[in-house]
């Protein structure tokens, strides 16, 4: 997990210092007017160099790209995003899963677990908010949302 330090820049905005697992150091400055500046530390010196300046709109586009909103690498079978208590995870259904060839309604996903299946992705086909009649097939990646315990219960139903 990366280390993120946040600090206020009075009259400017906020500064985020990020040290990644790979050992890279980056600084993101978010100006009050929406402009973002990305800096990188080179080597052992603490001096940073501005590598890019983005508008608010450009920043949101880049965030979506980096966050995987438009493309999820095939190598990532599961992914987790945490927003306070809400979690969103990607779960790929295996051939021998108990939930295979059963509908969401038949499994009673929401009633039994409190989690929600918010998308089902199979090859190039994506179904957003599949209904209770949606049948789960092997190789489908389910995007599920809920609290950690709810998602754990959902995985137990599917495994």
C-alpha positions in Angstrom: 0.0 0.0 0.0 1.3 3.4 -0.8 1.9 6.2 1.8 -0.1 9.4 1.2 0.5 12.6 3.2 -1.9 15.4 2.8 -1.3 19.1 3.7 -3.1 22.4 3.2 -1.5 25.0 1.1 -3.0 28.3 2.3 -4.3 30.4 -0.5 -3.4 27.7 -3.1 -5.2 24.4 -2.3 -4.0 21.0 -1.1 -0.8 19.0 -1.5 -0.6 15.2 -1.6 2.8 13.5 -1.2 2.6 9.9 -2.4 5.2 7.2 -1.9 4.3 4.1 -4.0 5.1 0.5 -3.2 7.6 0.7 -6.1 9.5 3.4 -4.2 8.5 6.3 -6.5 7.7 9.7 -5.0 5.1 11.9 -6.4 3.5 15.2 -5.3 0.0 16.3 -6.5 -1.0 19.9 -5.9 -4.7 20.6 -6.4 -5.3 24.3 -6.8 -8.5 26.0 -5.5 -9.2 26.9 -9.2 -9.3 23.2 -10.2 -5.8 23.1 -11.8 -3.6 20.1 -10.9 0.1 19.9 -11.0 2.0 16.6 -10.8 5.6 16.6 -9.5 8.1 13.8 -9.3 11.1 13.5 -7.0 14.2 12.3 -8.8 16.6 10.0 -6.9 17.7 10.8 -3.4 17.4 14.6 -3.6 14.2 16.0 -2.2 13.8 18.5 -5.1 10.7 17.9 -7.1 10.2 18.6 -10.8 6.8 19.5 -12.4 6.1 16.9 -15.0 2.5 17.9 -15.9 -0.2 20.4 -15.4 -3.8 19.4 -15.9 -7.2 21.2 -15.9 -10.0 19.9 -13.6 -11.6 18.1 -16.6 -8.4 16.5 -17.7 -7.6 15.4 -14.2 -11.0 13.6 -14.0 -10.4 11.9 -17.3 -6.9 10.7 -16.2 -8.4 9.6 -12.9 -11.0 7.5 -14.7 -8.3 6.0 -17.0 -5.9 5.1 -14.1 -8.8 3.9 -11.9 -9.9 1.5 -14.6 -13.3 2.9 -15.3 -12.9 2.4 -19.1 -10.6 -0.6 -19.2 -9.9 -3.3 -16.6 -6.7 -5.2 -17.4 -7.4 -8.9 -18.0 -4.8 -9.9 -15.4 -6.9 -8.3 -12.6 -9.3 -11.0 -11.6 -10.4 -9.2 -8.5 -10.1 -5.6 -7.5 -11.2 -3.7 -4.4 -12.1 -0.1 -3.9 -13.0 1.1 -0.4 -15.1 4.2 0.3 -15.6 4.4 4.1 -17.7 1.3 4.8 -18.7 0.8 1.1 -16.6 -1.6 -0.9 -16.7 -2.4 -4.5 -15.0 -5.6 -5.7 -14.6 -7.5 -8.9 -15.1 -11.2 -8.6 -14.6 -13.7 -11.4 -17.0 -16.7 -11.2 -15.3 -20.1 -11.6 -16.6 -23.1 -13.4 -17.2 -25.0 -10.2 -18.8 -22.2 -8.2 -22.1 -23.1 -6.4 -23.7 -20.0 -7.9 -23.1 -21.0 -11.5 -26.2 -21.3 -13.8 -28.4 -19.8 -11.1 -30.2 -16.5 -11.2 -29.5 -13.6 -8.9 -33.0 -14.0 -7.6 -32.7 -17.7 -7.1 -29.6 -17.2 -5.0 -31.4 -14.4 -3.0 -28.2 -12.3 -3.2 -29.4 -9.1 -1.7 -31.8 -10.7 0.8 -29.3 -13.2 2.1 -26.1 -11.1 2.1 -27.0 -7.4 1.9 -24.6 -7.0 -1.0 -25.6 -5.9 -4.5 -24.4 -7.1 -7.9 -24.0 -3.8 -9.7 -22.6 -5.2 -13.0 -21.9 -8.4 -14.8 -19.1 -8.5 -17.4 -18.5 -11.4 -19.8 -16.1 -11.0 -22.6 -17.2 -7.8 -24.4 -20.7 -7.8 -22.9 -21.4 -5.7 -19.8 -24.8 -5.6 -18.1 -25.2 -2.8 -15.6 -27.4 -3.5 -12.6 -28.5 -7.0 -13.6 -31.9 -7.9 -12.4 -33.1 -11.0 -10.4 -33.6 -13.0 -13.6 -29.9 -12.6 -14.6 -28.3 -16.1 -14.7 -24.6 -16.2 -13.5 -22.4 -18.2 -15.9 -18.8 -19.4 -15.6 -16.2 -16.8 -16.5 -18.5 -13.9 -15.7 -16.9 -11.1 -13.7 -19.3 -9.7 -11.2 -18.9 -6.2 -9.8 -20.3 -6.3 -6.3 -21.0 -3.6 -3.7 -21.6 -3.7 0.0 -19.8 -3.8 3.3 -16.9 -6.1 3.7 -18.9 -8.7 5.6 -21.8 -8.5 3.1 -19.3 -9.2 0.2 -17.8 -12.1 2.1 -21.2 -13.6 2.5 -21.9 -13.1 -1.2 -18.6 -14.9 -2.2 -19.6 -17.8 0.1 -22.9 -18.2 -1.8 -21.0 -18.1 -5.1 -18.0 -20.3 -4.3 
